[in-house]
Amino acid sequence: MAAVLVFLALVLSEFSLPARALVRRGKARLLNLSAGVVNSLVLRLALPAGLATWAGIATTQLGRDPLPVWAGLLVLDLALYLQHWACHRYPILWRLHAVHHSDSELDVTTGLRFHPLEALASTLWKGAIIIAFGIGTNTVWLFEVLLLAASCFSHANIRWTGRAAHWLDQIWMTPACHRVHHGLSGTSQRSNLAFGMTLWDRMFGTWSAANSDGPVGLPGDIGRDSDKLRKFLIFPFIIK
């Protein structure tokens, strides 16, 4: 429920404080929202009990004391950074992740635009981290809510100016910071990879403070028609 409330607040913010006038969002918004629903169903069918089961294995069946909440959140945030880094390094993972980058205009729904196979792979990766580090159930639930909220926030089409915005840019992946990552060049797309704290980008040399006003998406006509459901689903298998 908390993530839904954050999502709705971001949608309202986009209407009241838009950063850019978006020209082709109707079909893309519908597809992005549909992707979010489909991914939820796929994960529910593939892993009926969700990541809570993995946390139970780590802390109950293996007899471990769970990590403190703050430590578990840090580990999972770093794990998602490393996953994102790998998606931009290894072609087989990039094929899945390119679906996300095929959105030619960013708004809050872009934070839901992931191919079902990437969503499943990401969940299995998080599950492995949860078991390896002994992350507790409460931490997992909290992280999943924060991750969804952070993903939607970082893609939101919200006007981002002022001193408070500038300071938040230094510590958290804001819309202005993350738009750099969605630029057309390979250099841009390998920058600003964090989902939450920008600490990881700064530590591992992937931080960029470049101007974020340029176009986003994939170069040329690579992402053409990717807002159609059929193209969206087969995109990883046809992209070169």
N, C-alpha and C positions, 0 to 999 in steps of 0.2 A: 504493500500500500504506500509506503514512504517513497519508493521509486516512482510510482505512478503520480504521486503528488508533485514530485520534482519535475517529472516530464511535463505535466500540465502547466506548471509554473513557467517552465522554459518556453513552451508554446505561446503562452500569453505574453511573455517578454519579447518574443520574436515579432509579435503583432504590434506591440507598443513601442519597441526600440529596435527596429530592424537595422542591421549593419549595411545591407545591400538589398536592392530590389531584385527579387528572384523572378525569372521569366518562364521557367518550364518545370514548375514544381508539382503540379497536380498528379501526373502519372508517377513521378518519382516518389512522392510522399506515400502514395498508396502502395507502391511496391516495397518501400522501406518498412512501412508498418506491417505489411504482409510477411516480409522476411522475419520480422521480430516474432510474429505469431507462429510461423512455420518452425523457426528454430526452437521455440519453447516446446512445441509439440514433439519435434524430433528428439530433443533431449529428454523429454518426459518418457517417450517410448523406449529410447535406448538405455536410459538410466533412470528407472522409475522412482527411486528414492533420492535421486540427485546427489549433490556433493556432500550432503549431511551423512550419507552412508560411509563415504571415504573418511570423513572426520571421525565417525564412530569406530571404524576399523583402527585408525591411528591411535585413538586415545582409550579405547575400551578393550578390543580384542588383542591389541599388541601391548596393553598394560602400560602405556606411556602417560606421563603428566602432560597436558596440553601446554603449548607455548602461551605466554602472556598475550593478551589480545593485541597489544601494540606491536609485539614482535611478529605475530602471525600476519597482521596486516602488511607490515614491511616486507616480509618474505613473499607474500602473494603479489604485492605490487611490483617487486623486483622480477618475479617469475613472469608476469605479464609483459614487462618491458623486454625481457629476454626473448619471449615468444614473438613479440612484434619485431624485434631486431632480426630474428631468424626468418620471419616472413619476407623481409626485404633483402635477404642474403641468399636464400636457397630457392631455386626456380620452382620446385614442386610446391613449396608453401606459398610462393608469390602467386602462383596460378589461382589458388583459393582466395588469397587476400586481395588480389586485383579487383575482385568483385566489389569490395568496399570502396576502392579508389575510383571505380568507374562512375561514381556520382559526380556529375559536372557542376553541381551547385550544392553547397553545404547548408544544412539546417539541422534542427534537433533530431529529425528522423534518420539522418545519415548515421547516427550513433547506433542504429539497429540494423543497418544494412551489411549483413555478413552472410556468406554462403553457409548453408546448413552443415557442410562437411568441415568448414573452418570452425563453426561453433562447436561441433562434436569434438574435433581435435583439441580445441582450447580447453574444453571441459575435462578431457582425459589428462591433459597436461597439468591442469590445476589439481586434479585428483591425485596424480602421482606426487606432486609437491606437498599436498596435504598429508599424505601417508608418510612421505620421507621425513618431514619436519615435525609431525605430530601436532597439527593445527586443529584446534577444537571446533565443535559445531557452532557455537555462538559467533566465533570469529569468522567462520565461513559464511554464515548468513549475513553478517554485517558487511563483509567484503563484497558479496554479490550485489547487495543494495548499492553500496558506494560505487562499484564498478559500472553498473548500469547508469547511475546518475552522472558519473564522471564522463562516460562515453557520450551521453546525450549533450551534456554541458559543453564539452570541448568542440563539438560540431555545430553548436547552436549559432544561428544567424542573429546575433545580438550585438548592438553597437557597444564597443569596448573601449572606453576612454576614461581619463581622469587619473588622479593620483592613486586611489585605491586599486583601480584596475592595473596600474603599472606595478604596484607592489605585489599583487597576486600573481602577475605574470612571472615573477621571479621564483615562485615556489610551487606553483600549480599549473597544470596544463589547461590553459584557458582557450577560448575560441581564437583569439589572435595568435597565440603560440601554435596551436595545432593546425591552423590554416596553412602555415608554412609547410607542414608535412604533406599536405594534399596538393602542393604545387606540381607542375608538369614535369620538372626535371628529376632525374635520378638522385641528384644531390639533395634536393628538397625532401624527397620521399624517404631518404635515409636519415633525416633529421627529426628531432622532437618526437621521439617514439614513445615516451611515457604516457600512461593512461591517467596517472594521478600526479605524484610529485615529480617536478622537473629535476630533482636531485640525481636521478639515474642518468639522464641525458648529460648533465654537467659532469658527472663522475666518469662516464665512459666516452666522452668526446662527441656526442651526437646532438648537442645543443646548438641551436641557431636562433639568432635574434634578427634574422633577415626580415625585410618588408613582407607583409602578408597580403597585399592588395592584388596580387596577380591572379590569373585564372587557375582553376583547380580541375582535377580529374586525371584522365590519361591522355597522352599526346596523340595528335592526329585523330583518326576515326576508330581507334582501338575500342573505345567504350561505346561506340554507336549502337543504338537499340538495346543497351543493357538495362533500360527501364522496362523492357518487356519481360514478363515472367519466364518465358521459355529461354530467351537469351541469357537472362540472369542465372538460371539453373545450369545451363551448359557452358557458361562463360569460361570456367577453369579448364575445360577440355578443348577449347577452340582458340584461346589466346596464344599468341606466339611470343 
